Amino acid sequence: MKAKLICFACLLAVAPVCAQEVIPPQTVPAASSELRLQKLEERLDRMEKQHQEELSKRDLQIEELQSQLSQARQTAATTRAQELQADQDRAKAVKQVTQEILNDIETRKQDEPLARIAAVANPDIAVVADFLGIGSTKNVDATRNRFDVREVELDLRASVDPRADAVTVISFARDAFPSLWTTRDEGDIETSADVEEAYLYFHDFGIPNLTARLGKYHVRFGRQNILHSHDLPTTDTPFVLQSFLAPEALTDAGLELSYLIPNPWNEYFELVTELNSGEGANSESPTLRGDADAQSPSIVNHFLWNKNLATNVNLELGASTLWGPSENNQEDRAGGRRDVWLYGGDATLIRRDPTGGFNNQLLQAEAIYGHTRQADGSMANAWGAYLLGQQQLAQDWYTGLRLDYTQDANDSGKSIWGVSPYLSWYWSEFLRFRVSYEHRDGDVTPEDLFFFQVTWIYGAHPPHPYWAMK
């Protein structure tokens, strides 16, 4: 035990001496720190220099873009100024030429009022022939089951004055088409020559929006009555027009005024008024039975509204009235009695192929309601209508269907209805083939008719109606 205490005392005596001999940790030399700081400064200097170079490049690019933008603005301004100057120069040139033309016209009026250029003195001439083959299940008269040239027209048109044009249409026709209510014997089928139209068209006589026709023309009642038989979309005239107006078209002589009505909506409104002789016998009219010496004129009014419902869709609505004499009684004519009252409405809808192709459609309808005084003094109240739909199949092919219903304008107890599909093939604007079928029924013996029609034109033919799609 004593030995252990001695050892412990010796350790306590040696411990302070050992503590004083411990070696302290080594420190980093000062030269090494300075080297590291120097390298850091050099690196920062290089980064600063690189940043300054990038800023300089950016400033140069900005200056270049600003220069290009300024130059482009200056070029655009110069170009616009040149275009404006060119427009002003063109407008000035057009105004000058227009004034020179007007001055020349005025000079010609004063110095040579009757002088005309030789070429203008020659009218545009067209010849139209309409060939028809008819087959029928009812062989009751000479108009069925035959081939014939239904009509040949001589069409003459020319300008007779800077403000007026002349139209003359001479028709050579065969009475060889089946009628609605009557039959014809062989001796009744004759060839006749007639002045179908002969009028002056005044397109400028000092009143804005007003035009006029003076002479003999197709009466402006409804939509299809203005067409010649070869221009019809179907082989024959719709039943209601045959029953109330004429077998082909009602024509008359007189004065027609047409006025485009200005309006704040910028819509197309047209009002047509005719003062005619009331002669319907020459057109074989079943209602206007007056002759050339009729003294009580007929008055026709037609109002239409035309509007584009869309870029490729057009709608036209029309309303017509006709008041006129129906009897040949001299006393009635002298008294100015008007014994026929006809009221009509029509609608035409056209859809054009928006791609400019050949997928066009036509939908058209007309209706007529009439009061007609009869020989015994009684009044016949009758009505009729048709609906026509047409589809273009290809560039030169059209197919369509017409539905007809009408009462006899002079006997409302008699009526007839029909269904008429057809197919038209245009070889060109001057040659057309058509086949059609027509079923007639009602207060007549049922009948099926088959038509083969060929129409050809040579010469300067006038344009078709806008809605004919051909």
C-alpha positions as CSV (number, residue, x, y, z in Angstrom):
1,M,0.0,0.0,0.0
2,K,2.9,2.3,0.8
3,A,4.5,1.5,-2.5
4,K,1.3,2.6,-4.4
5,L,1.2,5.9,-2.7
6,I,4.8,6.6,-3.6
7,C,4.1,6.0,-7.3
8,F,1.1,8.2,-7.4
9,A,3.1,11.1,-5.9
10,C,5.8,10.7,-8.5
11,L,3.2,11.0,-11.3
12,L,1.9,14.2,-9.9
13,A,5.4,15.6,-9.8
14,V,6.2,14.8,-13.5
15,A,2.8,16.0,-15.1
16,P,3.5,19.8,-15.1
17,V,6.8,19.3,-16.8
18,C,5.2,17.1,-19.6
19,A,2.5,19.7,-20.1
20,Q,5.1,22.5,-20.8
21,E,6.8,20.4,-23.5
22,V,3.6,20.0,-25.9
23,I,4.3,21.3,-29.4
24,P,1.8,23.9,-30.6
25,P,-0.1,23.4,-34.1
26,Q,1.6,24.6,-37.3
27,T,0.2,27.9,-39.0
28,V,-0.2,28.8,-42.8
29,P,2.7,30.9,-44.1
30,A,1.8,34.6,-45.0
31,A,3.2,34.2,-48.5
32,S,0.7,31.5,-49.4
33,S,-2.3,33.7,-48.5
34,E,-1.1,36.6,-50.6
35,L,-0.8,34.3,-53.6
36,R,-4.3,33.1,-53.3
37,L,-5.6,36.6,-53.0
38,Q,-3.7,37.6,-56.1
39,K,-5.1,34.8,-58.1
40,L,-8.7,35.7,-57.0
41,E,-8.1,39.3,-58.1
42,E,-6.8,38.2,-61.5
43,R,-9.9,36.0,-62.0
44,L,-12.2,38.9,-61.1
45,D,-10.4,41.2,-63.5
46,R,-10.9,38.7,-66.3
47,M,-14.6,38.3,-65.5
48,E,-15.0,42.1,-65.5
49,K,-13.2,42.5,-68.8
50,Q,-15.4,39.8,-70.4
51,H,-18.5,41.4,-69.0
52,Q,-17.5,44.8,-70.4
53,E,-16.9,43.2,-73.8
54,E,-20.3,41.6,-73.8
55,L,-22.0,44.9,-72.8
56,S,-20.1,46.6,-75.7
57,K,-21.4,43.9,-78.2
58,R,-24.9,44.3,-76.9
59,D,-24.8,48.1,-77.3
60,L,-23.5,47.7,-80.8
61,Q,-26.4,45.3,-81.7
62,I,-29.0,47.7,-80.2
63,E,-27.6,50.6,-82.2
64,E,-27.7,48.5,-85.3
65,L,-31.3,47.4,-84.7
66,Q,-32.4,51.0,-84.0
67,S,-30.7,52.1,-87.2
68,Q,-32.5,49.4,-89.2
69,L,-35.8,50.2,-87.6
70,S,-35.4,53.9,-88.4
71,Q,-34.5,53.1,-92.0
72,A,-37.5,50.8,-92.4
73,R,-39.8,53.5,-91.0
74,Q,-38.3,56.0,-93.4
75,T,-38.7,53.6,-96.3
76,A,-42.3,52.8,-95.4
77,A,-43.2,56.5,-95.2
78,T,-41.5,57.2,-98.5
79,T,-43.4,54.3,-100.1
80,R,-46.7,55.4,-98.7
81,A,-46.1,58.9,-99.9
82,Q,-45.3,57.6,-103.4
83,E,-48.5,55.5,-103.4
84,L,-50.6,58.4,-102.3
85,Q,-49.1,60.5,-105.0
86,A,-49.7,57.7,-107.5
87,D,-53.4,57.5,-106.4
88,Q,-53.8,61.2,-106.7
89,D,-52.2,61.1,-110.2
90,R,-54.5,58.3,-111.3
91,A,-57.6,60.0,-109.9
92,K,-56.6,63.2,-111.7
93,A,-56.0,61.4,-114.9
94,V,-59.4,59.5,-114.7
95,K,-61.1,62.8,-113.9
96,Q,-59.4,64.5,-116.9
97,V,-60.3,61.6,-119.3
98,T,-63.9,61.5,-118.0
99,Q,-64.2,65.3,-118.5
100,E,-62.8,65.0,-122.0
101,I,-65.3,62.2,-122.9
102,L,-68.2,64.3,-121.5
103,N,-67.0,67.3,-123.4
104,D,-66.7,65.2,-126.6
105,I,-70.3,63.9,-126.0
106,E,-71.6,67.4,-125.6
107,T,-69.7,68.6,-128.7
108,R,-71.1,65.7,-130.7
109,K,-74.6,66.5,-129.5
110,Q,-74.2,70.1,-130.7
111,D,-72.3,69.6,-133.9
112,E,-73.4,66.2,-135.1
113,P,-76.6,65.2,-133.3
114,L,-77.5,62.5,-135.8
115,A,-74.0,61.2,-136.5
116,R,-73.3,57.5,-135.5
117,I,-70.4,55.2,-135.9
118,A,-71.1,52.7,-138.7
119,A,-70.3,49.7,-136.4
120,V,-72.9,50.9,-133.8
121,A,-75.6,51.2,-136.5
122,N,-75.5,47.4,-137.0
123,P,-77.6,45.6,-134.3
124,D,-76.6,42.5,-132.4
125,I,-78.4,39.6,-134.0
126,A,-79.3,36.3,-132.5
127,V,-81.4,33.4,-133.8
128,V,-82.9,30.9,-131.3
129,A,-84.5,27.6,-132.2
130,D,-86.4,25.3,-129.9
131,F,-87.0,21.7,-131.0
132,L,-89.4,19.5,-129.1
133,G,-90.4,15.9,-129.1
134,I,-93.5,15.0,-127.2
135,G,-94.8,11.6,-126.1
136,S,-98.1,11.2,-124.3
137,T,-100.2,8.4,-122.8
138,K,-103.3,10.4,-123.9
139,N,-103.4,10.7,-127.6
140,V,-106.4,13.0,-127.7
141,D,-105.2,15.7,-130.1
142,A,-102.6,16.7,-132.6
143,T,-100.3,18.2,-130.0
144,R,-99.3,14.9,-128.5
145,N,-96.9,12.3,-129.8
146,R,-95.1,14.4,-132.3
147,F,-91.8,16.1,-133.2
148,D,-91.8,19.8,-134.1
149,V,-89.9,23.0,-133.9
150,R,-91.9,24.8,-131.3
151,E,-90.4,28.3,-131.9
152,V,-87.8,30.2,-133.8
153,E,-86.9,33.7,-132.5
154,L,-85.1,36.5,-134.3
155,D,-83.5,38.7,-131.6
156,L,-82.3,42.2,-132.6
157,R,-80.6,44.6,-130.2
158,A,-78.8,47.9,-130.6
159,S,-78.1,51.2,-129.0
160,V,-80.0,54.0,-130.7
161,D,-78.7,56.8,-128.4
162,P,-76.2,57.1,-125.6
163,R,-79.3,57.0,-123.3
164,A,-81.5,54.5,-125.0
165,D,-81.3,50.9,-126.4
166,A,-83.7,49.2,-128.7
167,V,-84.9,45.5,-128.6
168,T,-87.0,43.7,-131.2
169,V,-87.9,40.0,-130.9
170,I,-89.8,38.4,-133.8
171,S,-91.3,35.0,-133.0
172,F,-92.2,32.2,-135.5
173,A,-94.1,29.8,-133.4
174,R,-96.0,26.5,-133.8
175,D,-99.2,25.9,-131.7
176,A,-98.0,22.4,-131.0
177,F,-97.8,22.2,-127.2
178,P,-100.4,20.4,-125.1
179,S,-102.6,22.9,-123.3
180,L,-104.0,22.6,-119.8
181,W,-107.8,22.7,-120.3
182,T,-108.5,22.3,-124.0
183,T,-107.5,20.2,-127.0
184,R,-106.5,21.1,-130.5
185,D,-107.4,19.5,-133.8
186,E,-104.9,19.0,-136.5
187,G,-106.1,22.1,-138.3
188,D,-105.5,24.2,-135.3
189,I,-101.8,23.6,-135.3
190,E,-100.5,26.5,-137.4
191,T,-97.3,28.5,-137.8
192,S,-97.6,32.1,-136.8
193,A,-95.3,35.1,-136.9
194,D,-95.6,37.7,-134.2
195,V,-93.7,40.7,-132.8
196,E,-93.2,39.2,-129.3
197,E,-91.2,42.3,-128.1
198,A,-90.3,45.7,-129.6
199,Y,-89.4,48.4,-127.1
200,L,-87.0,51.2,-126.3
201,Y,-85.1,50.9,-123.0
202,F,-84.2,54.3,-121.5
203,H,-81.4,53.8,-119.0
204,D,-80.5,57.4,-118.5
205,F,-82.9,60.4,-118.9
206,G,-81.9,62.6,-116.0
207,I,-83.6,61.1,-113.0
208,P,-81.4,59.0,-110.8
209,N,-82.4,55.4,-110.2
210,L,-85.2,55.6,-112.8
211,T,-85.3,53.6,-116.1
212,A,-88.1,53.0,-118.5
213,R,-89.4,50.8,-121.3
214,L,-91.7,52.0,-124.1
215,G,-93.2,49.5,-126.6
216,K,-94.3,45.9,-126.4
217,Y,-92.6,43.7,-123.8
218,H,-93.2,40.8,-121.4
219,V,-95.4,42.0,-118.5
220,R,-93.5,42.3,-115.3
221,F,-95.8,40.1,-113.2
222,G,-94.0,37.5,-111.0
223,R,-90.6,36.0,-111.9
224,Q,-90.9,33.6,-114.8
225,N,-93.3,35.6,-117.0
226,I,-90.4,37.8,-118.1
227,L,-88.7,34.7,-119.7
228,H,-88.9,33.5,-123.3
229,S,-89.9,29.9,-123.6
230,H,-86.4,28.7,-124.5
231,D,-85.0,30.4,-121.3
232,L,-87.4,28.6,-119.0
233,P,-85.7,26.2,-116.5
234,T,-88.4,23.6,-117.4
235,T,-89.8,22.5,-120.8
236,D,-93.1,24.2,-120.3
237,T,-94.5,27.2,-118.4
238,P,-95.7,26.5,-114.8
239,F,-99.4,25.7,-114.7
240,V,-100.5,28.7,-112.6
241,L,-99.0,31.1,-115.2
242,Q,-100.7,29.2,-118.0
243,S,-104.0,29.4,-116.2
244,F,-103.9,33.1,-115.1
245,L,-101.5,34.9,-117.5
246,A,-100.8,33.1,-120.8
247,P,-99.8,29.6,-122.2
248,E,-96.2,30.9,-122.7
249,A,-95.9,34.5,-121.5
250,L,-98.2,37.5,-121.1
251,T,-97.0,40.3,-123.4
252,D,-98.5,43.8,-123.8
253,A,-97.7,47.2,-125.1
254,G,-97.4,50.3,-123.0
255,L,-95.0,52.3,-120.7
256,E,-93.0,50.7,-117.9
257,L,-91.2,52.7,-115.2
258,S,-88.6,51.0,-112.9
259,Y,-87.3,52.9,-109.8
260,L,-84.6,51.8,-107.3
261,I,-85.8,53.1,-104.0
262,P,-83.0,54.8,-101.9
263,N,-83.2,53.8,-98.2
264,P,-81.0,54.2,-95.1
265,W,-80.5,50.4,-94.8
266,N,-78.7,50.2,-98.2
267,E,-81.1,47.4,-99.3
268,Y,-82.1,46.7,-102.9
269,F,-85.8,47.8,-103.3
270,E,-87.2,48.1,-106.8
271,L,-90.7,49.3,-107.8
272,V,-92.0,48.6,-111.3
273,T,-95.2,50.2,-112.6
274,E,-96.7,49.5,-116.1
275,L,-99.5,51.2,-117.9
276,N,-100.4,48.8,-120.7
277,S,-103.1,48.5,-123.3
278,G,-104.7,45.5,-121.6
279,E,-104.5,43.4,-124.7
280,G,-104.2,39.8,-123.8
281,A,-105.7,38.1,-126.8
282,N,-102.5,38.2,-128.7
283,S,-100.9,36.2,-125.9
284,E,-103.9,33.9,-125.7
285,S,-104.5,35.0,-122.2
286,P,-107.4,33.3,-120.4
287,T,-108.1,36.3,-118.2
288,L,-107.1,39.4,-120.2
289,R,-109.4,38.8,-123.2
290,G,-109.3,42.3,-124.6
291,D,-108.1,43.0,-128.1
292,A,-106.0,45.8,-129.8
293,D,-108.8,48.4,-129.5
294,A,-109.2,48.0,-125.7
295,Q,-109.8,51.5,-124.2
296,S,-109.4,50.7,-120.6
297,P,-105.7,50.1,-119.9
298,S,-104.3,47.5,-117.5
299,I,-102.1,48.6,-114.6
300,V,-99.3,46.3,-113.4
301,N,-97.2,46.9,-110.2
302,H,-94.3,44.8,-109.1
303,F,-92.2,45.3,-106.0
304,L,-89.1,43.3,-105.2
305,W,-86.5,43.1,-102.4
306,N,-83.1,41.4,-103.1
307,K,-80.7,40.7,-100.3
308,N,-77.5,38.6,-99.8
309,L,-78.2,36.5,-96.7
310,A,-74.6,35.3,-96.8
311,T,-71.6,35.6,-99.1
312,N,-73.0,32.7,-101.2
313,V,-76.7,32.9,-100.5
314,N,-79.1,35.3,-102.2
315,L,-82.8,35.8,-101.5
316,E,-85.3,37.8,-103.6
317,L,-88.9,38.4,-102.6
318,G,-91.5,39.9,-105.0
319,A,-95.1,41.0,-105.0
320,S,-97.2,41.8,-108.1
321,T,-100.7,43.2,-108.9
322,L,-102.5,43.5,-112.2
323,W,-105.8,45.3,-112.8
324,G,-107.3,45.2,-116.3
325,P,-110.2,44.5,-118.6
326,S,-111.4,41.0,-119.4
327,E,-114.3,41.6,-121.8
328,N,-114.5,42.7,-125.4
329,N,-117.7,44.6,-124.7
330,Q,-117.3,48.1,-126.1
331,E,-119.5,49.6,-123.4
332,D,-117.4,48.1,-120.6
333,R,-114.2,49.4,-122.2
334,A,-115.6,52.8,-122.7
335,G,-116.6,52.9,-119.1
336,G,-113.1,52.1,-118.0
337,R,-114.2,48.9,-116.2
338,R,-111.4,46.7,-114.9
339,D,-112.7,43.2,-114.7
340,V,-109.5,41.3,-113.7
341,W,-107.7,41.6,-110.4
342,L,-104.6,39.4,-110.0
343,Y,-102.4,39.3,-107.0
344,G,-99.1,37.4,-106.9
345,G,-96.1,36.7,-104.7
346,D,-92.8,35.1,-105.6
347,A,-89.6,34.0,-103.9
348,T,-86.2,33.0,-105.3
349,L,-83.4,31.5,-103.2
350,I,-80.0,30.8,-104.6
351,R,-77.1,29.1,-102.9
352,R,-73.7,29.3,-104.7
353,D,-71.0,26.8,-104.0
354,P,-68.6,28.6,-101.6
355,T,-65.6,26.8,-103.0
356,G,-66.4,28.2,-106.5
357,G,-67.3,24.7,-107.7
358,F,-70.4,23.3,-109.4
359,N,-72.6,22.5,-106.4
360,N,-75.2,25.3,-106.8
361,Q,-78.9,25.2,-105.8
362,L,-82.0,27.1,-106.8
363,L,-85.4,27.2,-105.0
364,Q,-88.2,29.2,-106.5
365,A,-91.9,29.6,-105.9
366,E,-94.8,31.7,-107.2
367,A,-98.5,32.0,-106.2
368,I,-101.3,33.9,-107.9
369,Y,-104.8,34.7,-106.6
370,G,-107.3,36.2,-109.0
371,H,-110.8,37.6,-109.4
372,T,-112.1,37.4,-113.0
373,R,-115.5,38.7,-114.2
374,Q,-117.3,36.2,-116.4
375,A,-119.6,36.8,-119.4
376,D,-122.7,36.4,-117.2
377,G,-121.4,39.0,-114.7
378,S,-120.4,36.6,-112.0
379,M,-116.9,36.6,-110.5
380,A,-114.5,33.6,-110.5
381,N,-112.2,33.5,-107.5
382,A,-109.3,31.1,-108.1
383,W,-105.7,30.5,-107.1
384,G,-102.6,28.5,-108.0
385,A,-98.9,28.1,-107.2
386,Y,-95.7,26.2,-108.2
387,L,-92.5,25.2,-106.4
388,L,-89.3,24.6,-108.3
389,G,-86.1,23.2,-107.0
390,Q,-82.9,22.8,-109.1
391,Q,-79.5,21.2,-108.3
392,Q,-76.3,21.6,-110.3
393,L,-74.7,18.2,-110.7
394,A,-71.6,19.1,-112.6
395,Q,-70.3,22.0,-114.7
396,D,-72.8,21.4,-117.5
397,W,-75.5,19.2,-115.8
398,Y,-78.6,20.4,-113.9
399,T,-81.5,18.4,-112.5
400,G,-84.7,19.7,-111.0
401,L,-88.3,19.1,-109.9
402,R,-91.3,21.3,-110.3
403,L,-94.6,20.8,-108.4
404,D,-97.7,22.5,-109.8
405,Y,-101.2,23.2,-108.6
406,T,-103.8,25.6,-110.0
407,Q,-107.4,26.2,-110.4
408,D,-109.0,27.3,-113.7
409,A,-108.9,31.2,-113.5
410,N,-112.4,31.2,-114.9
411,D,-113.8,28.3,-113.0
412,S,-112.6,27.6,-109.5
413,G,-114.4,24.2,-109.6
414,K,-111.7,22.9,-111.9
415,S,-108.2,22.2,-110.8
416,I,-105.1,20.4,-112.0
417,W,-101.8,19.4,-110.4
418,G,-98.6,18.1,-111.8
419,V,-95.1,16.7,-111.0
420,S,-92.3,17.5,-113.5
421,P,-88.7,16.2,-113.0
422,Y,-86.2,17.2,-115.6
423,L,-82.5,16.9,-116.6
424,S,-80.6,19.5,-118.6
425,W,-77.2,19.1,-120.3
426,Y,-75.5,22.3,-121.6
427,W,-72.9,21.5,-124.3
428,S,-72.2,25.2,-124.2
429,E,-74.0,28.5,-123.8
430,F,-75.4,28.0,-127.3
431,L,-76.6,24.4,-127.2
432,R,-78.7,22.6,-124.6
433,F,-80.3,19.2,-124.4
434,R,-83.1,18.5,-121.9
435,V,-85.3,15.5,-121.1
436,S,-88.3,15.8,-118.8
437,Y,-91.3,13.9,-117.6
438,E,-94.7,15.4,-116.5
439,H,-97.6,13.8,-114.8
440,R,-100.9,15.7,-114.9
441,D,-103.9,14.9,-112.7
442,G,-106.9,16.4,-111.1
443,D,-110.1,17.5,-112.9
444,V,-108.6,16.3,-116.1
445,T,-107.9,12.8,-117.5
446,P,-104.6,11.7,-115.9
447,E,-101.8,11.9,-118.4
448,D,-98.0,11.2,-118.5
449,L,-96.0,13.4,-120.9
450,F,-92.4,12.8,-122.0
451,F,-90.4,15.6,-123.5
452,F,-87.1,15.7,-125.5
453,Q,-86.0,19.3,-126.0
454,V,-83.0,20.7,-128.0
455,T,-82.4,24.5,-128.0
456,W,-79.6,26.1,-130.0
457,I,-78.6,29.7,-130.4
458,Y,-76.3,31.5,-132.8
459,G,-75.4,35.2,-132.7
460,A,-75.1,37.7,-129.9
461,H,-77.6,36.3,-127.4
462,P,-78.3,38.5,-124.4
463,P,-77.4,37.1,-120.9
464,H,-79.7,34.8,-119.0
465,P,-81.4,35.9,-115.8
466,Y,-79.0,36.0,-112.8
467,W,-80.9,33.2,-111.1
468,A,-80.8,30.8,-114.1
469,M,-77.3,29.7,-113.0
470,K,-76.3,29.3,-116.6
